[in-house]
Amino acid sequence: MVPMNLLRTFDGAAEYVVTGSWGGRAYREASKEGAARVAWTNEAERFVRTPRAEELLESLASDAAYVHVTTNETIQGVEYAGHPATPESATLVADASSDFLSRPMDVSRYGVVYAGAQKNAGPAGVTIVLVRDDLLARAPADLPTMMDFRTYVASQSVYNTPPVFAIYVLSLVTRWLLDDVGGLDAMLMRNRRKAETLYDVLDEVPGFYRGHASPESRSLMNVTFRLPSEELEATFVAEASQGGMVELRGHRSVGGVRASIYNAMPVEGVRALAAFMREFRDRHA
Ligand SMILES: Cc1ncc(COP(=O)(O)O)c(C=O)c1O
């Protein structure tokens, strides 16, 4: 929908900063729709980091339709530490599916933010889309109704039957964030503490666990790492599962282990995993 609404009527190309699997998919979809270009990627290094500010500025054309980023690459566990350093003049579009509501976000910096709810915000079935008002004028007149951002604006998001249960749960989550957690600054502190608990285990004895992401791009949401062999990785995942810690197998496209520690994962869960990781290492190193 982003290239349909923002690219069709625009002369310049859409630029994609591809820092992992989801950015790559977004780029390939956009290419079906119009002129799209990979402005920066480190696919050759297997997506271990986000671009540095100067790399990003050097790689972007000034007449781009928009610049698309993935704020957190869920599969690789690579996240921008702050806002991507794109020029003020660029229309920044973000797939924030896997870190939306995990930390504060200055939405005024973005032209479009979209996020599937199912990581931090609520159940699958609802997608949050923020579109800057002036960008609505870019949509071509002949877009299919359901693909046109203006449809959702004009109908206040109830053009068609909404998934009311998913939206209701999302409202409970936002109230929990405000009233119980204390807002997104507090959520960020909690998420940092959780992630550090696991990254500390990776760093304290180099060589056994090897983190996938470069330290400056480490995700607070998805902690990805390898063990010395695929066999040990399988044993690790199986034993963790017996201990009640499930779904730790890395995405099939990258292998290894991935601990997804979204908002709903309590600090205690992360501490239990860290203790298991230390104990497993002591037995197998
Ligand atoms: C960053 C990111 N973008 C997009 C998606 C795709 O979401 P959906 O399965 O709801 O299309 C995911 C799902 O894991 C994701 O993590």
The ligand as a Tripos MOL2 file, in Angstrom:
@<TRIPOS>MOLECULE
LIG
   16    16     1     0     0
SMALL
NO_CHARGES

@<TRIPOS>ATOM
      1 C1          9.2260   -5.9740   10.7690 C.3       1 LIG1
      2 C2          8.0960   -6.8100   10.2230 C.ar      1 LIG1
      3 N1          7.4340   -6.3860    9.1420 N.ar      1 LIG1
      4 C3          6.4160   -7.0810    8.6320 C.ar      1 LIG1
      5 C4          6.0030   -8.2720    9.1850 C.ar      1 LIG1
      6 C5          4.8590   -9.0060    8.5520 C.3       1 LIG1
      7 O1          3.7520   -8.9640    9.3440 O.3       1 LIG1
      8 P1          2.4340   -9.7480    8.8840 P.3       1 LIG1
      9 O2          2.7480  -11.1930    9.0640 O.co2     1 LIG1
     10 O3          1.3860   -9.2470    9.8110 O.co2     1 LIG1
     11 O4          2.2070   -9.3860    7.4600 O.co2     1 LIG1
     12 C6          6.6480   -8.7610   10.3040 C.ar      1 LIG1
     13 C7          6.2110  -10.0490   10.9110 C.2       1 LIG1
     14 O5          6.9110  -10.7370   11.5730 O.2       1 LIG1
     15 C8          7.7180   -8.0200   10.8390 C.ar      1 LIG1
     16 O6          8.3750   -8.4600   11.9110 O.3       1 LIG1
@<TRIPOS>BOND
     1     1     2 1
     2     2     3 ar
     3     2    15 ar
     4     3     4 ar
     5     4     5 ar
     6     5     6 1
     7     5    12 ar
     8     6     7 1
     9     7     8 1
    10     8     9 2
    11     8    10 1
    12     8    11 1
    13    12    13 1
    14    12    15 ar
    15    13    14 2
    16    15    16 1
@<TRIPOS>SUBSTRUCTURE
     1 LIG1         1 GROUP 0 **** ****
